Amino acid sequence: MLRHIVLLSFKPEATAEDRAAVRAAVEGFRDQVPELRALVCGDNIGSSPNHHDFAVVADFDDMEAFRRYIASPAHKAYVEGPAKAVAKIAAIQHEF
């Protein structure tokens, strides 16, 4: 199994609607990406200056399934649309 962990920081000018659009797009992956085995996401409730604003944890069978997800129309639409509200991203993939 492969786990994909993403931390997002929104642009200062990102509105509540922008943030909601990111969450909706990410949650929509559940219905649009057959390679996705599990997905959890949520807003940061901490307050440290080095925290990010939003986190995504997604599980896939393997790296090939993850690559198909990255190439999927759903992910491409997210990158070209809602993700424009994101200033900074940190991501990692690891096997478990």
C-alpha positions in Angstrom: 0.0 0.0 0.0 1.1 3.6 -0.7 0.1 6.6 1.5 0.0 10.1 0.0 0.2 12.9 2.6 -0.4 16.5 1.5 -0.2 19.7 3.6 -1.6 22.9 2.0 -1.2 26.5 2.9 -3.7 28.9 1.4 -2.9 32.2 -0.2 -3.6 35.1 2.1 -6.3 36.3 -0.2 -8.1 32.9 -0.4 -11.7 33.3 0.7 -13.8 30.9 2.7 -15.4 29.9 -0.6 -12.0 29.1 -2.1 -11.1 26.9 0.9 -14.5 25.2 0.7 -13.9 24.5 -3.1 -10.6 22.8 -2.3 -12.2 20.6 0.3 -15.1 19.8 -2.0 -12.7 18.9 -4.8 -10.6 16.7 -2.6 -13.6 14.9 -1.0 -15.0 14.4 -4.6 -12.0 12.2 -5.4 -13.7 9.5 -3.4 -16.4 9.2 -6.2 -14.2 10.0 -9.1 -10.9 8.1 -8.6 -11.3 4.4 -8.5 -7.7 3.9 -7.5 -8.3 5.6 -4.2 -8.6 3.2 -1.3 -9.1 5.6 1.5 -9.1 9.4 2.0 -9.2 11.6 5.0 -8.9 15.4 4.9 -9.4 18.3 7.2 -8.7 21.9 8.3 -5.9 22.6 10.7 -7.2 23.4 14.2 -3.7 24.4 15.5 -2.3 27.9 15.7 1.5 27.5 15.3 3.1 29.8 12.7 4.7 26.8 10.9 1.4 24.9 10.6 -0.3 24.4 7.3 -4.0 25.1 6.7 -5.4 21.8 5.3 -4.3 18.2 5.2 -5.0 15.2 2.9 -4.1 11.6 3.6 -4.9 9.2 0.7 -4.2 5.6 0.3 -3.5 3.7 -3.0 -2.6 0.1 -3.8 0.8 1.0 -5.2 2.8 3.7 -7.0 1.2 2.9 -10.4 -2.3 3.5 -8.9 -1.0 6.8 -7.4 0.3 7.9 -10.8 -3.0 7.1 -12.5 -4.7 9.3 -9.8 -2.3 12.2 -10.6 -3.1 11.8 -14.3 -6.8 11.5 -13.7 -9.3 14.2 -15.0 -10.5 14.8 -11.4 -7.0 15.6 -10.2 -6.2 17.7 -13.2 -9.4 19.7 -12.7 -8.5 20.3 -9.1 -5.0 21.6 -10.0 -6.4 23.8 -12.7 -9.2 25.1 -10.6 -9.6 25.1 -6.8 -5.8 24.5 -6.1 -5.2 28.0 -7.5 -6.0 29.2 -3.9 -3.0 27.3 -2.6 0.2 29.2 -1.9 2.4 26.3 -0.6 2.2 22.5 -0.7 4.2 19.8 1.1 3.7 16.2 0.0 5.2 12.8 0.7 4.4 9.3 -0.5 5.4 6.3 1.5 4.7 2.6 1.5 3.1 1.0 4.5 
